[in-house]
Amino acid sequence: GPLVLDDRHIGSMHLLVLMDDLLAEVEDFPYEDLGGKTLLLLREGQQGLRILGVDAGLDHGICVAFGEVPFVPDAGPVRVCDHLLLAMPLDHGLGDVVVYVSLQVLKAALREQTQFLLATVVFVLLLCLVMALVLTRMISRPVSLLTQATRALRRHQSDVFVKEPFWGEFTELTRSFNQSAGIITRRTRDLSREVEARRRSQQKLADLANTDALTGLVNRRRFMETLGQRMEKRRHDGGRLTLLYLDLDGFKPINDRLGHEAGDIVLQVVAERLRNLVRGDDIAARLGGDEFALLLSENGGRNADPGKLALRAEEQISLPIEAKGHMVNVGCSVGVALFRHTDKPQDFLNRAD
C-alpha cells in the first residue's frame, strides 16, 4: 500500500508472507468429512494465477476452471465441473479463498441424512404409537374393569372387587369403588337377612292366624274361608264336596277327672289321628273345644262313600289314649253333609252339625 506524508507520496509498504505459512493456514480448513478442499488462489500480475493447497491427486482441470469463473463477492455457492464452490475474496486484491466440495458427496451425505431423519421420524412415530397404545390401555382397562364391576353389582353379585392400578387417579377411584362395593355387599346381606327374618315372621304370624295353637290343625276362621272358596269353585265346575262334623263324646269327664292338661293331650292325639285320615286337598280343622271338621274334595283322594270314612274316623278316635299316666277312651259323633249349590258356608256347616 502507498505511504503518504503531508499529501506527498513518499513510498509504499509491502506485506511479505512465506508460502509455507499460507499453506499451513489453508490446511486448517480441509472439510475432509464432505470430501472437500480449501484452496488459496493468488493473482500474480494481470494474468497469472497461483493455486495453493492442491493435492497431487487432484484433477488440475478443475483448477483451471476455477480461474475462469468470474467470482462475485457475496454471490453464494457456484457449481463448477460437478463441484459446488464458494469464493471469498482477500483484501487488496491478492486473490481468493475457495472452498469446494463434490456434488456427489453432498448428495450422498444428503441421502444419508435424509434416511437418518426418516428413520428417526418413523422411530419417533412408532414410539408415540406404542406410548399412545400403552397409555390408552392404562386408561381404558381400569375404566373397563370398573364398568364390569358395576354391571356385576347391578346383577346383585356379591364380593365384587377390582384390582387397584399402580398409577394415577384410577388408584384412588378404584379404592373408593371397592370400599363402596364392600359396603353395598354387606348392607345387601344384612337387608337379605332382615327380609328373610321378616318373611319367616310373617309366615309364622300367618300360621298362628290360620292354625289352632294346641293341635296344629286349621282353625275355625281359616276353615270357613277355605270352605267358602271350595264351595264357590264347586258351583262353577260342578264337583263334589263333603263335610264331616265330629264332636267328641266323653271328653268333659276327662277334663274334670284328670285336668285340662290331660284333656289337651287327648285333643292333640285326636287331631293327629284325623290328620292321618285326610289326603291331598282334604282339610282337617278344629272348630273349637272338642269339635272337629273334615272337608273332603273329589280330587282329594277320597272318592269313596263318606259314610265309610265317618266310620273309620270313629274307629280311630275310639282307640285308647294315654294321658298323664292314665289310659282313657273317647268316642265321637259324626255328621255328614253333601254340598248344595244353594248353600252358604255357615248353612253347610250347620247341616253337618
C-alpha positions in Angstrom: 0.0 0.0 0.0 1.2 3.6 -0.6 2.9 5.7 2.1 1.8 9.4 2.2 3.1 12.1 4.4 1.7 15.7 4.1 0.0 14.8 0.9 3.3 13.7 -0.6 3.8 10.1 -1.8 7.0 9.0 0.0 7.0 5.3 -0.7 5.0 2.0 -0.4 4.5 -0.8 2.2 4.5 -4.4 1.2 3.2 -7.4 3.1 5.6 -10.4 2.9 4.2 -13.8 3.7 6.0 -17.1 3.4 4.3 -19.7 1.2 4.7 -22.3 3.9 2.7 -20.2 6.3 -0.1 -19.7 3.7 -0.2 -23.5 3.1 -0.4 -24.1 6.9 -3.4 -21.7 7.1 -5.1 -23.4 4.1 -4.7 -26.8 5.7 -6.6 -25.7 8.8 -9.9 -25.8 6.7 -9.8 -29.2 5.0 -13.6 -30.1 5.0 -12.4 -33.6 4.7 -15.7 -35.0 6.1 -17.5 -33.9 3.0 -14.7 -34.8 0.6 -14.0 -31.1 0.0 -10.9 -28.9 -0.1 -9.8 -25.4 0.6 -7.7 -23.6 -2.0 -5.9 -20.3 -2.0 -5.9 -18.5 -5.4 -3.1 -15.9 -5.6 -3.1 -13.5 -8.5 0.3 -12.8 -10.0 0.2 -9.7 -12.2 -2.7 -9.2 -14.6 -3.0 -12.8 -15.9 -1.1 -15.1 -13.6 -2.9 -17.3 -11.1 -1.2 -19.4 -8.5 -3.1 -22.1 -6.7 -2.1 -23.2 -3.2 -3.5 -26.3 -1.4 -3.9 -28.7 -4.4 -3.1 -32.3 -3.7 -1.0 -34.3 -6.1 -4.0 -36.5 -6.9 -6.4 -33.6 -7.7 -7.5 -33.1 -11.3 -5.8 -29.9 -12.3 -8.5 -29.3 -14.8 -10.8 -28.1 -12.1 -8.2 -25.6 -11.0 -8.2 -24.1 -14.5 -11.9 -23.9 -14.3 -11.6 -22.1 -11.0 -9.6 -19.4 -12.7 -12.1 -19.0 -15.5 -15.1 -18.5 -13.2 -15.9 -14.8 -12.6 -16.2 -14.7 -8.8 -18.7 -12.2 -7.5 -18.3 -11.2 -3.8 -21.2 -12.5 -1.6 -22.7 -14.3 -4.7 -23.1 -17.5 -2.8 -22.0 -21.1 -3.9 -21.3 -21.7 -7.6 -21.4 -25.0 -9.5 -18.3 -25.8 -11.4 -17.4 -29.2 -13.0 -19.7 -31.2 -10.8 -18.4 -29.4 -7.8 -20.0 -26.8 -5.5 -17.7 -24.0 -4.5 -17.7 -20.8 -2.6 -15.2 -18.0 -3.2 -14.3 -15.3 -0.6 -12.0 -12.5 -1.9 -9.0 -11.4 0.0 -8.2 -7.8 0.8 -6.0 -5.7 -1.5 -6.9 -7.9 -4.5 -4.4 -10.5 -3.7 -6.6 -13.4 -4.6 -9.4 -15.6 -3.3 -10.0 -18.3 -0.8 -12.1 -21.1 -2.5 -13.9 -23.8 -0.6 -15.3 -26.6 -2.8 -16.9 -30.0 -2.4 -18.1 -32.7 -4.8 -21.9 -32.7 -5.5 -21.9 -36.5 -5.4 -20.5 -36.4 -1.9 -23.1 -33.8 -0.9 -25.9 -35.9 -2.4 -24.7 -39.0 -0.7 -24.4 -37.1 2.6 -27.9 -35.6 2.0 -29.3 -39.1 1.3 -27.7 -40.4 4.4 -29.0 -37.5 6.5 -32.5 -37.9 4.9 -32.5 -41.6 5.6 -31.4 -40.9 9.2 -34.1 -38.3 9.5 -36.8 -40.6 8.1 -35.7 -43.4 10.3 -35.8 -41.0 13.3 -39.2 -39.8 12.3 -40.5 -43.4 11.9 -39.0 -44.4 15.2 -40.5 -41.4 17.0 -43.9 -42.1 15.4 -43.7 -45.8 16.4 -42.6 -44.8 19.9 -45.5 -42.3 20.1 -47.9 -45.0 18.8 -46.7 -47.5 21.4 -46.9 -45.0 24.1 -50.4 -44.0 23.0 -51.5 -47.6 23.0 -49.9 -48.2 26.4 -51.4 -45.0 27.8 -54.8 -45.9 26.2 -54.7 -49.3 27.8 -53.6 -47.9 31.1 -56.6 -45.6 31.0 -59.2 -47.8 29.3 -58.5 -51.0 31.3 -59.3 -49.5 34.7 -62.5 -48.0 33.2 -63.4 -51.3 31.6 -62.9 -53.2 34.9 -64.9 -50.6 36.8 -67.7 -50.9 34.2 -67.7 -54.7 34.5 -67.7 -54.5 38.3 -70.6 -52.0 38.2 -72.6 -54.4 36.0 -71.8 -57.2 38.4 -73.2 -55.1 41.2 -76.3 -54.4 39.2 -76.8 -58.2 38.7 -76.6 -58.5 42.6 -73.4 -60.4 42.5 -71.5 -60.4 45.8 -67.9 -59.9 46.7 -67.2 -57.6 43.7 -63.6 -56.4 43.8 -61.5 -54.5 41.2 -57.7 -54.8 41.3 -56.2 -51.4 42.0 -53.9 -49.9 39.3 -50.4 -48.7 40.3 -50.6 -45.2 39.0 -52.7 -42.1 38.7 -56.1 -41.1 40.0 -57.6 -44.5 39.0 -55.9 -46.0 42.1 -58.0 -43.7 44.4 -61.1 -44.2 42.2 -60.7 -48.0 42.3 -60.1 -48.0 46.0 -63.2 -45.9 46.6 -65.2 -48.2 44.4 -64.0 -51.3 46.3 -64.9 -49.7 49.6 -68.3 -48.7 48.3 -68.9 -52.2 46.8 -68.0 -53.8 50.1 -70.4 -51.5 52.0 -73.2 -52.3 49.4 -72.5 -56.0 49.7 -72.6 -56.0 53.5 -75.7 -53.9 53.5 -77.3 -56.1 50.9 -76.5 -59.2 53.0 -77.9 -57.5 56.1 -81.0 -56.5 54.2 -81.4 -60.0 52.8 -81.2 -61.4 56.3 -83.7 -58.9 57.5 -86.1 -59.7 54.6 -85.8 -63.4 55.3 -86.4 -62.9 59.0 -89.4 -60.7 58.2 -90.7 -63.3 55.8 -90.4 -66.0 58.4 -92.1 -63.8 60.9 -94.9 -63.1 58.5 -95.2 -66.8 57.8 -95.2 -67.5 61.5 -97.9 -64.9 62.0 -99.9 -66.3 59.1 -99.5 -69.8 60.6 -100.6 -68.6 64.0 -103.6 -66.7 62.5 -104.7 -69.8 60.4 -103.7 -72.6 62.7 -105.0 -73.9 66.0 -102.3 -73.4 68.6 -103.0 -76.6 70.5 -103.5 -79.2 67.8 -101.8 -77.6 64.8 -104.9 -78.1 62.6 -106.6 -75.4 60.6 -108.6 -73.1 62.9 -112.2 -72.2 62.5 -111.6 -68.8 60.8 -109.3 -70.3 58.2 -111.6 -73.3 57.7 -114.6 -71.1 57.0 -112.5 -69.1 54.4 -111.4 -72.2 52.7 -114.9 -73.7 52.8 -116.3 -70.6 51.1 -113.6 -70.8 48.4 -114.2 -74.5 47.7 -117.9 -74.0 47.6 -117.6 -71.2 45.0 -115.3 -73.3 42.9 -117.7 -76.3 43.0 -120.5 -74.0 41.8 -118.5 -73.4 38.6 -117.0 -76.9 37.9 -119.8 -79.0 39.4 -117.5 -81.1 41.6 -118.4 -83.0 44.8 -117.8 -81.6 48.2 -118.4 -83.5 51.5 -118.2 -82.1 55.1 -117.8 -84.3 58.2 -118.6 -82.7 61.5 -117.1 -84.5 64.5 -118.0 -84.0 68.2 -116.1 -85.9 70.9 -118.1 -88.0 73.3 -116.9 -88.4 76.9 -114.3 -85.7 76.7 -115.6 -83.5 79.5 -115.2 -86.2 82.2 -111.5 -86.5 81.3 -111.1 -82.7 81.9 -113.0 -82.9 85.2 -111.2 -86.0 86.5 -107.6 -85.6 85.1 -107.4 -81.9 84.5 -107.2 -79.7 81.4 -103.6 -80.7 80.7 -104.8 -84.3 80.1 -107.6 -83.0 78.1 -105.2 -81.1 75.9 -103.2 -84.3 75.3 -106.4 -86.1 74.2 -107.2 -83.3 71.8 -103.7 -83.4 70.3 -103.9 -87.2 69.8 -107.3 -86.9 68.2 -106.0 -84.2 65.9 -103.1 -86.3 64.8 -105.4 -89.3 64.0 -107.7 -87.0 62.0 -104.7 -85.6 60.1 -103.7 -89.1 59.1 -107.2 -89.7 57.6 -107.1 -86.8 55.1 -105.1 -86.8 51.8 -104.3 -84.3 49.1 -106.6 -81.3 49.2 -108.7 -82.6 52.1 -108.7 -80.4 55.2 -108.8 -81.3 58.9 -109.8 -78.5 61.2 -110.5 -77.8 64.9 -113.6 -75.7 65.1 -113.4 -75.1 68.9 -113.5 -77.1 72.1 -113.9 -80.8 71.2 -115.4 -80.1 67.8 -113.6 -81.0 64.6 -114.4 -81.0 60.9 -113.1 -82.8 57.8 -113.6 -81.2 54.3 -113.3 -83.8 51.5 -113.0 -83.0 47.8 -113.3 -85.3 44.8 -109.7 -84.6 43.8 -108.5 -85.0 47.4 -108.1 -88.8 47.1 -111.4 -89.7 48.8 -114.0 -90.7 46.3 -115.4 -93.5 48.4 -118.6 -93.4 50.5 -118.3 -90.6 53.1 -120.2 -92.7 55.5 -117.4 -95.3 55.5 -114.9 -92.5 56.1 -117.0 -91.4 59.1 -117.0 -94.9 60.5 -113.2 -95.1 60.1 -112.8 -91.7 61.9 -115.0 -93.0 64.7 -112.9 -96.2 65.0 -109.6 -94.3 65.0 -110.8 -91.8 67.6 -112.2 -94.5 69.9 -108.8 -96.2 70.3 -107.3 -95.8 73.8 -105.2 -92.7 74.6 -102.6 -92.4 77.2 -102.8 -89.1 79.1 -100.9 -88.2 82.3 -100.3 -91.9 83.1 -103.9 -92.9 82.5 -105.4 -94.8 79.6 -108.6 -93.0 78.5 -111.2 -93.5 75.8 -113.3 -91.0 73.9 -115.9 -91.6 71.3 -117.3 -89.3 68.7 -120.5 -88.4 66.9 -120.0 -87.7 63.1 -122.3 -85.7 61.0 -122.1 -85.9 57.2 -123.3 -83.3 54.7 -123.0 -83.0 50.9 -122.6 -79.7 49.2 -125.6 -78.0 47.7 -125.3 -75.1 45.2 -127.7 -73.0 47.2 -125.7 -73.4 50.5 -123.8 -70.7 52.2 -120.7 -71.7 54.2 -122.5 -71.5 57.6 -125.5 -73.3 56.3 -123.3 -76.1 55.0 -121.6 -76.3 58.4 -124.9 -76.2 60.3 -126.3 -79.1 58.3 -123.3 -81.2 59.1 -123.6 -80.3 62.8 
